[in-house]
Amino acid sequence: MSWSKEKNIRNAGHWLARAIELIELKDYQKRNGTVPTIYRGGVFNVELGEGNLGGGKNKRRPCLIISRNQLNSGDTVVLIPLTTKFKYNLVKGVKTPKYKNHYILLKSKYPFLNEDSCVKFEDIKTVDKVRIGEHLGNIDVKDLDLMRNRLLFAMGF
């Protein structure tokens, strides 16, 4: 899909209206003590905005929470948007990521996903918890442990 200045400006206008709604929701949550509890390894639908510049992920999409639970008690969480567009190799009939900073989540293991999805660790972002929508499911501890090396590689450690 090609980038379009006009489309991005139009989408930014739509996002501004939605951002105002989210500000109202955050105010309501703060006044009523209804801020959601979020845990590492959870996959949630998250509103990432519209009209983002460049290759930034946008729209409402599943995201994996990667911030430690102690940090998730605040207003923000660290997450990685999932994508269904990724490059892979087939090794003995199994999809393996083409890049060291990617990790594939298979729909056969995680049926709450609409299709096989990829965690691209270069897409890490911090968002306010008001953007967090419905909880879709959880990633198991073994996969989270395997993802640690992908994250470290993406961050240059």
C-alpha positions in Angstrom: 0.0 0.0 0.0 1.5 3.3 -1.0 1.7 6.3 1.3 -0.6 9.2 0.6 -0.4 12.7 2.1 -4.1 13.4 1.6 -5.2 10.1 3.2 -2.9 10.6 6.2 -4.3 14.1 6.8 -7.8 12.8 6.6 -7.1 9.9 8.9 -5.3 12.3 11.4 -8.5 14.3 11.6 -10.5 11.1 12.4 -7.9 10.1 15.0 -8.2 13.6 16.6 -11.9 13.0 17.2 -11.3 9.6 18.6 -8.4 10.9 20.8 -10.8 13.3 22.4 -13.2 10.4 23.2 -10.2 8.6 24.8 -9.4 11.6 26.9 -12.9 11.6 28.2 -12.7 7.8 28.9 -9.4 8.3 30.8 -10.9 11.0 32.9 -13.9 8.7 33.7 -11.5 5.8 34.6 -9.4 8.1 36.8 -12.4 9.5 38.7 -14.0 6.1 39.2 -10.9 3.9 39.8 -11.6 1.7 36.8 -8.2 1.6 35.2 -7.7 -1.8 33.7 -5.2 -4.3 35.1 -2.7 -5.4 32.4 -0.2 -8.2 32.6 2.9 -9.0 30.6 2.2 -11.6 28.0 -1.4 -10.5 27.4 -2.6 -9.9 23.9 -5.1 -7.0 23.7 -6.8 -5.1 20.9 -5.2 -1.6 21.1 -6.1 1.6 19.4 -2.8 2.8 17.8 -4.3 5.8 16.0 -4.7 6.7 12.4 -2.6 8.7 9.9 0.7 7.7 11.5 3.7 8.9 9.7 6.0 6.5 7.7 5.9 2.9 8.7 4.3 3.3 12.1 1.7 0.7 12.9 -1.8 2.1 13.2 -5.5 1.3 13.5 -7.0 -1.0 16.1 -4.9 -4.2 16.2 -3.8 -7.0 18.5 -0.7 -6.1 20.6 1.5 -8.1 23.0 2.2 -6.5 26.3 5.9 -6.8 27.1 6.5 -4.4 30.0 7.1 -5.9 33.4 4.0 -6.2 35.6 5.4 -3.8 38.2 5.4 -1.0 35.5 2.0 -1.9 34.3 0.3 -0.4 37.4 1.0 3.1 36.0 -0.7 4.9 33.2 1.3 3.4 30.4 2.4 0.0 29.1 5.0 -1.1 26.6 3.8 -3.3 23.8 4.5 -4.6 20.3 1.8 -4.5 17.7 1.2 -7.9 16.0 1.2 -8.1 12.2 0.0 -10.7 9.7 2.4 -9.4 7.1 5.9 -10.9 7.6 8.5 -12.9 5.8 9.3 -16.4 6.8 11.0 -19.6 5.8 9.5 -23.1 5.9 11.7 -25.4 7.9 10.3 -29.0 7.8 6.9 -27.6 7.2 7.1 -25.0 10.1 7.1 -21.3 9.6 10.3 -19.7 11.0 10.9 -16.0 10.9 13.3 -14.7 8.3 14.7 -12.1 10.7 16.3 -12.6 14.2 14.1 -9.7 15.6 10.8 -11.4 14.7 8.8 -14.1 16.5 5.9 -16.0 14.9 2.8 -16.8 16.9 0.8 -19.6 15.2 -3.0 -19.5 15.1 -2.9 -23.3 15.8 -1.4 -22.6 19.2 -3.1 -19.3 19.9 -6.7 -19.7 18.5 -7.6 -16.2 19.7 -5.5 -14.8 16.8 -7.3 -14.4 13.5 -4.3 -15.9 11.6 -0.6 -16.5 12.1 1.0 -13.4 13.4 4.4 -11.9 13.9 5.9 -10.0 16.8 8.3 -7.5 15.2 10.5 -6.3 18.0 11.5 -3.2 16.1 7.9 -1.9 16.4 8.0 -1.6 20.2 6.0 1.3 21.6 4.6 2.8 24.8 0.9 3.7 25.0 -1.5 5.0 27.6 -3.7 2.2 29.0 -6.8 4.1 27.9 -6.0 2.8 24.4 -6.1 -0.9 25.6 -9.3 -2.7 24.5 -10.5 -6.2 24.9 -8.2 -9.0 26.2 -7.8 -11.6 23.5 -5.6 -14.2 25.3 -2.2 -14.8 26.8 1.1 -16.0 25.4 2.7 -18.9 27.3 5.8 -18.4 29.4 7.9 -20.6 27.1 7.2 -18.4 24.1 7.8 -15.3 26.2 11.2 -16.7 27.3 12.1 -17.4 23.6 11.1 -13.9 22.7 13.6 -12.3 25.2 16.5 -13.0 22.8 14.6 -11.5 19.9 14.0 -8.3 21.9 17.7 -8.1 23.1 18.8 -8.6 19.5 16.5 -5.8 18.2 17.8 -3.4 20.9 21.4 -4.2 20.1 22.4 -6.1 23.3 
